[in-house]
Amino acid sequence: MTQRIFAVLGLFVLTASLLIWPRSGAAQMGVPDTYPPYQARYFPETGHSAVNWFLETWKNTPNALFVLGYPISEPFIEESFTEPGKFYRVQYFERAILEEHPENFGIQNNRFYILGRLLGRRLVEGRENEPPFQRVANPGDGTWFAETGHTLRDSPAPFRTFWLRNGGLEVFGYPLSEQFQERNQATGEVYWVQYFERQRMEWHPDEPDPRYRILLGLLGNEYRDLKHRTNPAFNYRTPDQSLPRPFIYGFNAHLYGQGTAWQDRNRVLQMSRDAGVYWIRQQVRWMDLHDRSGAIYWAELDDIVADAHRQGVNLLLSIVASPSWATANGSHGMPRRENFKDFAYFMGEMAKRYKGRVQAYEIWNEQNRACENGGDCARDGGVGGRVADASYYVDLLEVAYKAIKANDPMAIVVSGAPTSTETNNPNIALSDTSYVRSMASNPKFRANVDAIGVHPGGHYNPPDTLWPDRPGPGPQWRTSREFYFRRVEDIRNILVENGLADKPIWITEFGWATRNNTPGYEYGNSISFEQQAEWITRAFQIGRREYAPWVGAMFLWNLNFAVPWRAQGNELHEQASFGVINGDWSPRPAWFAIQAMPKD
């Protein structure tokens, strides 16, 4: 029954968001990029993902499988057949072609951002002189449409009732023919049919199930066969070939400190580029920029953004640490609720200032850890502070999201990534799985996030291992899933359970320490530089291939932290040990392995 259709409501109505990186041909034809957020749902039945805003339309179409069918192409640029000379990004489905209209973004809740092509009108071209398609006189009984000169009746087929009950004009358009008998090319049988601007109805009166007595045509398939037999966009894809956007390979890097004896920001950016990595995540402390008077002093951040933009490196800015005047106890945790407006103002001004030059913002960092909410994460394993509950965080995320989007709708907003832990003490940390579950079950969360940040563990467990079925070597950091890179699978399962399967995960920190002198990171002393290189590249491979299409980005911790730590006299600090270059700027085996790694 996979080709049977029944209820149809609001076919081409849209209420949320997404789509694909512009190809060079798209830019040449003046087709703008799609707006975030970006998402994907892969359908093995046809070997394609419905993505971004096309997927959002699919999800918001009742009985979408019967109305639109499965996706049968990747998005691509195509000339409009109703507006010759104009090009749009389209995605084909079995029963429809959906067309993206960025000019309608932000209008009426994006209701007309995705429109259905007048496919029925296209498929009847050349048949105007056939009797069923010729205009008829108005019978005066209320069934006639002056716009097309055709009637819509319930005899012999009950098409009028079906049309009225299942979306009417918005879904099907006006009738283009009278009812007539036509042979179905797929079955060879003759049925009563009627053509509409967007569809063709077919009557099967002998079908036992009344829901399937009126079927909608596979018009997307028919037009594909008519016009696109050699178009590679229709080729069957595996999930890793059907991402909503090109996969993001990134580094966490230290770009501040220009003018000191140790920093050379453009060298950092060039080393990232030389490794084939064109995204960098930089942490930014709100407290360093926003004065109590309301003034914002952008200082070196302006130079960081300018240098990255000049070198063609994209930025994910991770925003943390409130000014003391915005918190209850003068610490640097999340702001008091009455200061949310100050944070929103700050994020809005940042998005406005760096529009088109900063591509993404991550709102807070490891917010399930007490020291990230008023404590000291750099001392004694993290002391002080208290974890703010997930609902409080989601409220903060909401004001930041709205402020950023109001000033730069193309910016991607990532939720803060909880640290991987099974601890459940608000004075230390809360379990990342329970914290994510609380966020995901909050109705506000979906509406105010484009990608979901995750920080999986690693310790000295290779990336393919996971407790308990495939444990790492032990004896320590072994008997809990919090110590494993594949912890991300637990987070994914929680998102699926809460209806967020289509939201992409961004792994904004992962990596493996090597030899170091920091208490709590002793496992790094068992990891060689060569093992680090092997595990990093394998983790990238897992994220890119095995987690497709639901992981969209991976940012390695880290690129160059060994350089400032060497300048401070402690190149064996744990942050330095995670790096892929040494304190003297010489690349480690991991840097060379990343450089050699395919990055399609």
Buried (B, 14 or more C-beta within 10 A) or exposed (E): EEBBBBEBBBBBBBBBBBBBEBBEEBEEBEBBBBBBBBBBBBBEEBBBBBBBBBBBBBBBBBBBBBBBBBBBBBBBBBEBBEEEEEBBBBBBBBBBBBBBBBEBBEEEEBBBBBBBBBBBBBBBEEBEEEEBBEEEEEEEEEBBBEEBBBBBBBEEBBBBEBBEEBBBBEBBBBBBBBBEEBEBEEEEEEBBBBBBBBBBBBBBEEBEEEEBBBBBBBBBBBBBEEEBEEBEBBEEBEBBBBBBBEBBBBBBBBBBBBEEEBBBBBEBBEBBEEBEBBBBBBBBBBBEBBEEEEEBEBEBBEBBBEBBBEBEBBBBBBBBBBBEBBBBEEBBBBBBEEBBEBBBBBBBBBBEBBBEBBBBBBBBBBBBBBBBBBBBBEEEEBBBBBBBBBBBBBBBBBBBBBBBBBBBBBBBBBBBBBBBBBBEEBEBBBBBBBBBBBBBBBEBBBEBBBBBBBBBBBBBBBBBBBBEEEBBEEEEBBEBBBBBBBBBBBBBEBBEEBEBBBBBBBBBBBBBBBBBBBEEBBBBBBBEBEBBBBBBBBBBBBBBBEBBBBBBBBBBBBBBBBBBBBBEEBBBBBBBBBBBBBBEBEBBBBBEBBBEBEBE
